[in-house]
Amino acid sequence: MTETFDADGITLERVEEYVWELPATGSMRVPARVFASRALLEEISGDRTLEQLRNATHLPGITNYAICMPDGHQGYGFPVGGVGAMDAEDGCISPGSVGYDINCGVRMMRTNLTHEDLAGRERDLVDALFEAVPSGLGGGGIVETDVGTIEAILERGVDWALEAGYAVRADLEHCEDEGMREGADADAVSQKAKDRGKNQVGSLGSGNHFLEVQRVTDIFDETVGEAFGLESDQIVVLIHCGSRGLGHQTCTDYLRKIERQHGGLLNQLPDKELAAAPAGSQLAEEYYAAMNAAINYAWVNRQLIMHRTREVFADVFGRPWESMEMELLYDVAHNIAKKETHTVEGEERELFVHRKGATRAFPAGHPDVPRAYRDVGQPVIIPGSMGAGSYVLRGGDRSLELTFGSTAHGAGRLMSRTQAKDEYWGEDVRDDLESGRGVYVKAQSGATIAEEAPGVYKDVDEVVRVSDALGIGDRVARTFPVCNIKG
């Protein structure tokens, strides 16, 4: 007898361990699949995630399945933790399935420092980082630019930062797509978006974005850990942010254009927030060029924060950052749609793979994995909460088969920001983290800390356990916070 899971009129059938399917019925173009344990499924079913996933199966050209990762939760139209692969010729590209914070992503920088080297300097370091790296709502960045410079950033990505002295060649070599999306066109980005972006280059923003100094607590795979340059008790730095106001404005601009130009398609979808443009249409091409440009902006944003972090470490520790071997391990992008070639029913097909709150996780040997990691697989970085730590994975052998080469992107929220502020008091959370767990936190407000309290998130250990068990992202190392700054 097939095992099932019922939630508000949606019945999922267990296909194999940790794989649950909603069969295609009615106008659904494909089934929907959720990759989760029953415990995570209970949490995923607590909001509109499953309904949104079912709605996503109606998108034109969607292939195989609409997918929800173990960290899935309700989003704007398309669930966070969602993956959808649409045919690049007969399908669509969907700004609603990418999201507002285009290329919200995570990068990890390793060092040769140990936790002992940091002991006694935690407060100095968190204060210095908070002072040096702009955070919070609104303007202010590490580099304030004119529109001409923004256009160069939009089209060249981290290559611009290299030329401007904010990067070294190895930074590009250890970033997805070497930090530059081809096909980016600054002309496809509105003047309003550029104006919003020109004073925010090199800033964290607000919400769940952060800069975190961590120590490596566990190595699960010694061989891959060595290839990634990780070892126990090592200090690493995690940076999580995206394309700021520029990406948000770009998404808004194209959602409005789709409403005007492709209302017929929009009316066929069960949720207008899934807004999509038909593949091959002028608007689809323009959005893809603008999205790629916003992706480049986000990579430069994280690069400049990393550059400033290197400078802060040099000041605090009194020696050059190079002597501390502060090297980029990897940078992964979320909230993105990329043209990729995948095998579908035995045939190679070009698809727009939408990953909204999901991480690319290509296995060993894939040509798109940077050469430094091609023998072991792409690094995958999974941030947890301030009280639970984070993980480094590598792309799993089954990721292409099951998830179009994808896995989770974090712990996934359990509680809305409004609920969190009702449930927690920021100063109490901060004090508990420092006295109980040795985590030094600094933010623009207590409300921000309350919104990001450890209890707001799902169990990252369980999310990663499921990813590892499925073979879509294999555990390599675990880290735990020492210092954290938030907007």
C-alpha positions in Angstrom: 0.0 0.0 0.0 1.4 3.4 -1.0 2.3 5.7 1.9 0.6 9.1 1.7 0.8 12.5 3.3 -2.3 14.7 3.4 -2.3 18.5 3.9 -5.3 20.7 3.3 -6.7 18.7 0.3 -3.3 18.0 -1.2 -2.2 14.3 -1.0 1.4 13.4 -1.6 2.4 9.8 -2.4 5.8 8.4 -1.2 7.8 7.4 -4.3 11.0 6.4 -2.4 12.5 7.5 0.9 12.4 11.3 1.2 10.7 11.6 -2.2 7.0 12.6 -2.2 4.9 13.2 -5.3 1.7 15.0 -6.1 0.5 13.3 -9.3 -0.5 15.5 -12.2 -4.3 16.0 -12.3 -6.6 18.4 -14.1 -4.6 21.2 -15.8 -1.3 20.3 -14.1 1.3 19.9 -16.8 3.6 17.7 -14.7 3.6 16.1 -11.2 5.1 18.0 -8.2 7.8 16.5 -6.0 8.9 17.3 -2.5 12.2 16.1 -1.2 11.8 15.9 2.6 11.6 13.7 5.6 8.2 13.3 7.2 9.3 15.7 10.0 10.2 18.4 7.4 7.1 17.7 5.4 5.0 18.5 8.5 6.7 21.9 8.6 6.5 22.5 4.9 2.8 21.9 4.9 2.3 24.5 7.6 2.0 27.4 5.1 1.1 27.7 1.3 4.2 25.9 0.0 2.4 22.9 -1.3 -0.3 25.0 -2.9 2.3 27.2 -4.6 4.2 24.1 -5.8 1.1 22.7 -7.3 0.4 26.1 -9.0 4.0 26.0 -10.5 3.2 22.8 -12.4 1.0 25.0 -14.7 3.9 27.0 -16.1 4.4 26.5 -19.8 7.1 24.1 -20.8 7.8 22.9 -17.3 9.7 19.6 -17.5 9.7 16.4 -15.4 8.4 17.9 -12.1 8.0 21.1 -10.1 10.4 20.5 -7.2 10.5 21.6 -3.6 13.7 21.2 -1.6 13.9 20.1 2.1 14.1 23.7 3.3 11.0 24.8 1.3 8.6 27.5 2.6 6.0 29.9 1.2 7.3 32.5 -1.2 6.0 35.0 -3.7 4.1 32.8 -6.2 6.8 30.2 -6.5 7.9 28.6 -3.2 11.2 29.3 -1.7 13.2 26.1 -2.1 11.6 25.6 -5.5 13.2 24.4 -8.7 11.4 24.4 -12.1 13.0 23.6 -15.5 11.2 25.1 -18.4 11.9 24.3 -22.0 14.0 27.1 -23.5 12.2 27.0 -26.9 8.6 26.1 -26.1 8.4 27.1 -22.4 8.8 30.3 -20.5 11.0 32.3 -18.2 9.4 33.5 -15.0 10.5 36.5 -13.0 8.0 35.4 -10.3 9.9 32.0 -10.1 13.2 33.7 -9.7 12.2 36.3 -7.1 12.9 39.9 -6.2 16.4 39.5 -4.8 18.1 38.2 -7.9 21.3 36.2 -7.1 20.8 36.4 -3.4 23.7 34.0 -2.7 26.4 32.9 -0.3 30.2 32.9 -0.5 32.7 31.4 1.9 36.2 32.6 2.4 38.7 30.4 4.2 41.7 31.5 6.3 44.7 29.9 8.0 43.5 31.2 11.4 42.3 28.9 14.1 39.6 29.5 16.7 42.4 30.0 19.2 43.8 32.8 17.2 40.5 34.6 17.4 40.0 34.1 21.2 39.8 37.4 23.0 39.3 39.4 19.8 35.7 38.5 19.1 34.3 41.8 20.3 36.9 43.9 18.5 36.3 42.0 15.3 32.5 42.2 15.3 32.7 45.9 16.1 35.2 46.5 13.3 33.2 44.5 10.7 30.0 46.3 11.7 31.7 49.6 11.3 33.3 48.8 7.9 30.5 46.9 6.1 27.4 48.9 5.4 24.2 47.2 6.4 20.5 47.9 6.9 17.8 49.4 4.6 18.5 52.2 2.2 21.6 53.6 0.6 25.3 53.4 1.5 27.9 51.0 0.0 31.6 50.4 0.1 31.9 52.1 -3.3 29.6 54.9 -4.3 29.5 55.0 -8.1 28.0 56.8 -11.1 25.7 55.1 -13.6 28.6 54.5 -16.0 30.4 52.4 -13.5 27.2 50.6 -12.6 26.7 49.7 -16.2 30.3 48.2 -16.3 29.5 46.2 -13.2 26.2 44.9 -14.7 28.0 43.7 -17.9 31.3 42.6 -16.5 30.7 41.4 -13.0 33.7 40.5 -10.9 36.0 41.1 -13.8 35.3 44.8 -13.2 36.2 44.3 -9.5 39.5 42.7 -10.6 40.4 45.6 -12.8 39.4 48.1 -10.1 41.6 46.4 -7.5 38.9 44.8 -5.4 39.6 41.2 -6.4 42.5 38.9 -7.3 42.4 36.4 -10.2 41.8 33.4 -7.8 38.5 35.0 -6.7 37.1 34.7 -10.2 38.4 31.2 -10.6 36.5 30.1 -7.4 33.1 31.7 -8.2 30.2 30.3 -10.2 30.6 31.3 -13.8 33.8 33.1 -12.8 31.6 35.9 -11.5 30.3 37.0 -14.8 27.1 35.9 -16.6 27.4 36.2 -20.4 24.5 37.8 -22.1 24.1 40.5 -19.5 22.9 43.8 -21.0 22.9 46.9 -18.9 20.5 48.5 -21.4 17.9 46.0 -20.3 18.0 47.3 -16.7 15.9 50.4 -16.1 17.4 53.8 -15.1 15.4 53.6 -11.8 17.1 50.3 -11.0 20.5 51.7 -11.8 19.8 54.7 -9.6 18.8 52.4 -6.7 22.0 50.3 -7.2 24.6 53.0 -7.6 24.9 53.8 -3.9 24.5 50.2 -2.6 27.5 48.4 -4.1 29.2 46.6 -1.3 26.4 46.4 1.3 24.6 43.7 3.2 21.1 45.1 3.2 18.6 43.9 5.7 16.5 40.8 6.6 18.3 37.5 6.7 21.5 38.8 5.0 24.6 38.6 7.1 28.4 38.5 7.4 29.5 35.7 9.8 32.9 34.6 11.1 32.7 30.9 11.8 34.9 28.0 12.9 35.0 24.6 11.3 33.7 22.2 13.9 33.4 18.9 11.9 34.9 17.4 8.7 32.8 14.6 7.4 34.8 13.8 4.2 38.6 14.2 4.7 39.4 13.9 1.0 36.9 16.5 -0.2 37.6 18.7 2.8 41.2 18.8 1.8 40.3 19.6 -1.8 38.2 22.5 -0.5 41.0 23.7 1.8 39.0 23.0 5.0 40.2 21.5 8.3 38.9 21.3 11.8 39.0 24.4 14.0 39.8 26.7 11.0 38.2 30.2 10.8 36.1 30.9 7.7 33.9 33.8 6.7 30.4 33.5 5.3 28.8 36.3 3.3 25.1 36.2 2.4 23.5 39.0 0.4 22.2 39.8 -3.1 21.4 42.4 -5.6 19.8 44.9 -3.2 17.5 47.6 -4.6 18.7 47.1 -8.2 17.6 43.5 -8.3 14.3 44.2 -6.6 13.5 47.0 -9.1 14.5 44.8 -12.0 12.0 42.2 -10.9 9.3 44.7 -10.3 9.9 46.3 -13.8 9.5 43.0 -15.6 6.5 41.8 -13.6 4.7 45.0 -14.7 5.8 44.6 -18.3 4.5 41.0 -18.3 1.2 42.1 -16.9 0.8 44.5 -19.8 2.3 42.4 -22.7 1.4 38.8 -21.8 -1.9 39.1 -20.0 -3.2 36.1 -21.9 -0.6 33.8 -20.5 -0.9 35.3 -17.1 -4.7 34.6 -17.1 -4.0 30.9 -17.7 -1.9 30.6 -14.6 -3.6 29.8 -11.2 -1.5 32.6 -9.5 -0.6 35.8 -11.2 2.5 36.0 -9.0 4.0 33.2 -11.2 4.2 35.9 -14.0 6.1 34.5 -17.0 7.1 35.5 -20.5 7.0 33.0 -23.3 10.4 31.7 -24.4 11.6 33.4 -27.5 9.5 36.5 -27.0 11.2 39.9 -26.9 10.3 40.4 -23.3 11.8 37.0 -22.3 15.0 37.9 -24.0 15.1 41.3 -22.3 14.4 39.9 -18.9 17.1 37.2 -19.3 19.6 39.9 -20.2 18.5 42.1 -17.3 18.5 39.2 -14.8 22.0 38.2 -15.9 23.1 41.9 -15.3 21.6 41.8 -11.8 23.4 38.6 -11.1 26.7 40.2 -12.0 25.8 43.2 -9.7 25.2 40.8 -6.8 28.5 39.0 -7.4 30.3 42.3 -7.3 28.4 43.2 -4.1 29.6 40.1 -2.3 33.1 40.6 -3.7 33.4 44.1 -2.3 32.2 43.0 1.1 34.8 40.2 1.0 37.5 42.8 0.0 36.5 45.0 3.0 36.5 42.0 5.3 40.1 41.2 4.2 41.0 44.8 5.1 39.3 44.5 8.6 41.1 41.3 9.4 44.4 42.8 8.3 43.8 45.7 10.8 42.6 43.6 13.7 45.3 41.0 13.4 48.1 43.4 12.3 49.3 41.6 9.2 48.4 41.4 5.5 45.3 39.4 4.5 47.5 37.4 2.1 49.5 36.0 5.0 46.3 34.8 6.6 45.5 33.0 3.3 42.0 34.7 3.1 41.0 32.9 -0.1 37.6 32.5 -1.7 36.4 28.9 -1.3 33.3 29.3 -3.5 30.3 31.6 -4.3 26.9 30.1 -5.0 23.9 31.8 -6.4 20.2 31.5 -5.4 17.2 33.2 -7.0 18.3 32.6 -10.6 17.2 31.2 -13.9 19.9 29.8 -16.1 20.0 28.2 -19.6 21.4 24.7 -18.9 21.5 21.5 -20.9 20.0 18.5 -19.2 19.1 15.0 -20.2 15.3 14.6 -20.3 13.9 11.2 -21.3 17.2 10.2 -22.9 17.5 13.4 -24.9 19.6 16.5 -24.3 17.4 19.6 -24.0 18.1 23.2 -23.3 16.1 24.4 -20.3 15.6 27.6 -18.2 16.4 26.1 -14.8 14.8 28.3 -12.2 16.3 27.9 -8.7 14.4 30.1 -6.2 16.0 29.6 -2.8 17.8 26.6 -4.2 21.5 26.0 -4.9 23.2 24.5 -7.9 24.9 21.3 -6.9 26.7 19.8 -9.9 28.6 16.5 -9.3 32.2 15.6 -9.8 33.2 15.7 -13.5 30.6 18.2 -14.6 32.3 20.7 -17.0 30.7 23.7 -15.3 32.3 22.9 -11.9 35.5 25.1 -11.5 38.6 23.2 -12.4 39.9 23.3 -8.8 37.0 21.2 -7.7 36.0 19.2 -10.8 37.4 16.0 -9.4 35.4 16.1 -6.2 32.2 18.1 -7.2 30.9 21.6 -6.8 31.1 23.2 -3.3 27.6 23.9 -1.9 27.2 26.3 1.1 24.1 25.8 3.3 23.7 28.5 6.0 21.8 27.7 9.1 20.7 30.0 11.9 22.9 32.0 14.3 22.5 29.2 16.9 22.8 26.1 14.7 25.7 26.6 12.4 26.1 26.0 8.7 27.3 23.3 6.3 29.6 22.8 3.3 28.4 20.1 0.9 29.5 18.9 -2.5 27.3 18.3 -5.5 25.9 14.8 -5.2 25.9 12.0 -7.8 22.1 11.9 -8.0 21.5 15.6 -8.3 21.3 15.7 -12.1 18.9 12.7 -12.1 16.6 14.0 -9.3 16.7 17.8 -9.1 18.4 19.2 -12.3 21.6 19.5 -10.3 20.2 21.3 -7.3 19.9 21.1 -3.5 18.7 23.2 -0.6 20.0 26.7 0.1 19.6 27.0 3.8 17.6 26.0 6.8 14.4 27.5 5.6 12.1 29.7 7.7 9.5 28.3 10.1 8.1 31.6 11.2 7.3 34.9 9.5 9.2 38.0 10.5 6.1 39.4 12.2 5.6 36.2 14.2 9.3 36.3 15.2 9.1 39.8 16.6 6.1 38.8 18.6 7.8 35.7 19.9 11.4 37.0 20.6 13.1 40.1 22.1 16.2 40.9 20.1 18.4 41.9 23.1 17.5 38.6 24.9 18.4 36.6 21.8 21.7 38.5 21.5 22.6 38.0 25.2 21.6 34.3 25.1 23.8 33.7 22.0 26.8 35.4 23.5 26.6 33.9 27.0 25.3 30.5 26.1 27.0 29.7 22.8 29.9 32.2 22.4 28.3 33.9 19.4 28.9 37.7 19.2 26.1 39.4 17.3 25.7 43.0 16.2 22.8 44.5 14.1 21.2 47.7 13.2 18.3 47.0 15.6 17.0 44.5 18.1 14.1 43.8 15.8 16.5 42.5 13.2 18.0 40.0 15.7 14.5 38.9 16.8 13.5 38.2 13.2 16.6 36.0 12.8 16.4 34.2 16.1 17.5 30.5 15.9 14.0 29.3 16.7 12.7 31.0 13.5 14.4 28.4 11.3 14.0 24.8 10.5 16.5 22.2 11.7 19.4 22.7 9.3 20.9 19.3 10.4 17.7 17.6 9.2 17.7 19.5 5.9 21.3 18.5 5.2 20.7 14.9 6.4 18.0 14.5 3.8 20.1 16.1 1.0 23.0 13.8 1.9 20.8 10.7 2.1 19.2 11.5 -1.3 22.7 12.0 -2.9 21.9 15.5 -4.2 24.4 17.2 -1.9 26.9 15.3 0.2 28.1 16.5 3.6 31.7 17.7 3.7 32.1 20.0 6.7 30.1 21.8 9.4 30.8 25.3 10.8 29.5 27.3 13.8 29.3 31.1 14.3 31.7 33.1 16.3 30.8 36.7 15.1 27.7 37.8 13.1 26.7 41.1 11.8 23.2 41.7 10.3 21.3 44.6 8.8 
